[in-house]
Amino acid sequence: MRAGLDKQPADVAAMFDRVARRYDVTNTVLSGGLDASWRRATREALGARAGLTVLDVGAGTAVSTVELAAGGVTAIACDFSQGMLRAGATRPVPKVAGDAMALPLADESVDGVVISFGLRNVADPDAALREFRRVTKPGGTLVICEFSSPTWSPFRTIYTEYLMKALPRIARAVSSNPEAYVYLAESIRSWPDQAALAGRVQAAGWADVAWQNLTGGIVALHRARRD
């Protein structure tokens, strides 16, 4: 089972329910073990400190939420796939089921919002960006960790070949729902590059938008401030 690029929420949630059982190990294999370093870089970009509350949207099994919770941060895992949340049930962070386009939080209730490899799966990313701003306190921070466009043209060509050919084959060996990783490759290929995403974040009302490339631009961290 896989979702389409129209990203209907029920289809995307059902797809992730089906990959939940082996989601973490599949991510580690497909990223060559880089997923842990990307999570650390996301926490560092957030700059959260003890006593602050952070919402981790699209948290999946909450492995990213545990990373964000280091150092006394209250990090809340939020995902619309209840199968993913159940798969991470033993991780010691609070969890809530919720859609990125309609978060179950009050206005200006958190100090920061993080979404890692999840904005690309939202039916209306611009609506989600506005929703993230709604729940963030003035002065709070948004960090988006997402697949992006490699900056070196020859590497970009190799990476695209990996996405469309090698990634689905590897997924068939390790994933509980390999068809979902065909969707993954297609959704990455159709996602806006770093500058285009930064423009959309700014258009949603966020200030001081900037980005940092990781792994040659395979992943980009976008950071913004709620004014």
LINDANOR-V641895 format. One record per pair of residues at least 4 apart in sequence whose ideal C-beta (glycine too) atoms are under 7 Angstrom apart, sorted by the first residue. I is the first residue (numbers start at 1). J is the second residue. Records with the same first field share a line. If there is no record, write none. Layout:
I = J / J
//
This chain:
1 = 14 / 15 / 18 / 177 / 179
2 = 15 / 179 / 180 / 182 / 183
3 = 7 / 8 / 11 / 12 / 15 / 183
4 = 11
5 = 186 / 187 / 190
7 = 12 / 121 / 122 / 123
8 = 12 / 123
9 = 13 / 80 / 99 / 123
10 = 14
11 = 15
12 = 16 / 121
13 = 17 / 80 / 81
14 = 18
15 = 19 / 177 / 180 / 183
16 = 20 / 81 / 83 / 84
17 = 81 / 83
18 = 176 / 177 / 180
19 = 23 / 175 / 176 / 177 / 180
20 = 61 / 81 / 83 / 84 / 87
21 = 87 / 176
22 = 26 / 174 / 175 / 176
23 = 27 / 60 / 61 / 84 / 87
24 = 28 / 61 / 63
25 = 29 / 174
26 = 30 / 171 / 174 / 175
27 = 31 / 35
28 = 33 / 35
29 = 170 / 174
30 = 167 / 170 / 171
31 = 35
34 = 38 / 215
35 = 39
36 = 40
37 = 41
38 = 42 / 145 / 214 / 219
39 = 43 / 64 / 67
40 = 44 / 67
41 = 45 / 214 / 221
42 = 46 / 114 / 116 / 143 / 145 / 221
43 = 67 / 68 / 70
45 = 143 / 212 / 221 / 223
46 = 54 / 68 / 112 / 114 / 141 / 143
47 = 141
48 = 52 / 54 / 68 / 73 / 111 / 112
49 = 71
50 = 71 / 72 / 73
51 = 72
52 = 73 / 111 / 112
53 = 74 / 110 / 111
54 = 68 / 73 / 75 / 110 / 111 / 112 / 114
55 = 76 / 78 / 105 / 110 / 113 / 135
56 = 64 / 65 / 68 / 75 / 76 / 77 / 78 / 114
57 = 78 / 100 / 113 / 115 / 118
58 = 79 / 100 / 115 / 116 / 118 / 121
59 = 64 / 65 / 77 / 78 / 79
60 = 79 / 84 / 88
61 = 84 / 87 / 88
62 = 66 / 77 / 88 / 91 / 93 / 95
63 = 88 / 91
64 = 68 / 116
65 = 69 / 75 / 77 / 91 / 93
66 = 91 / 93
68 = 73 / 75 / 114
69 = 73 / 75 / 93
75 = 93
76 = 93 / 94 / 96
77 = 85 / 93 / 95
78 = 96 / 98 / 103
79 = 84 / 85 / 97
80 = 97 / 98 / 99
81 = 85
82 = 86 / 97
83 = 87
84 = 88
85 = 95 / 97
96 = 104
98 = 103 / 104
100 = 115 / 118 / 122 / 128 / 131
101 = 122 / 124 / 127 / 128 / 131
102 = 131
103 = 131 / 135
105 = 109 / 110 / 135
107 = 134 / 135
108 = 136 / 137 / 138
109 = 135
110 = 135 / 136 / 137 / 140
111 = 137 / 140
112 = 136 / 140 / 141 / 142
113 = 132 / 135 / 136 / 142
114 = 143
115 = 119 / 144
116 = 145
117 = 145 / 146 / 147
119 = 125 / 128 / 144 / 146
120 = 146 / 147 / 187 / 188 / 191
121 = 187
122 = 128
124 = 128
125 = 129 / 200
126 = 130 / 200 / 204
127 = 131
128 = 132
129 = 133 / 200 / 201 / 204
130 = 134 / 204 / 205
131 = 135
132 = 136 / 142
133 = 204 / 205 / 206 / 226
136 = 140 / 142 / 226
137 = 226
138 = 226 / 227
139 = 225 / 226
140 = 226
141 = 223 / 225
142 = 206 / 224
143 = 221 / 223
144 = 222
145 = 219 / 221
146 = 219 / 220
147 = 188 / 191 / 218 / 219
148 = 193 / 194 / 217 / 218 / 219 / 220
149 = 156 / 193 / 194 / 217
150 = 155 / 156 / 159 / 216 / 217 / 218
151 = 213 / 216 / 217
152 = 156 / 216
153 = 157
154 = 158
155 = 159 / 216
156 = 160
157 = 161
158 = 162
159 = 163 / 218
160 = 164 / 189
161 = 165
162 = 166 / 167
163 = 167 / 185 / 188 / 189
164 = 185
166 = 170
167 = 171 / 181 / 185
168 = 172 / 178 / 181 / 182 / 185
170 = 174
171 = 175 / 178 / 181
172 = 178
175 = 180 / 181
180 = 184
181 = 185
182 = 186
183 = 187
184 = 188
185 = 189
186 = 190
187 = 191
192 = 196 / 197 / 200
194 = 198 / 211 / 220
195 = 199
196 = 200
197 = 201 / 222
198 = 202 / 209 / 211 / 222
199 = 203
200 = 204
201 = 206 / 209 / 222 / 224
202 = 206 / 209
206 = 224 / 225 / 226
207 = 224 / 225 / 227
208 = 224 / 225
209 = 222 / 224
210 = 223
211 = 220 / 221 / 222
212 = 220 / 221
213 = 217 / 220
214 = 219 / 220 / 221
215 = 219
//
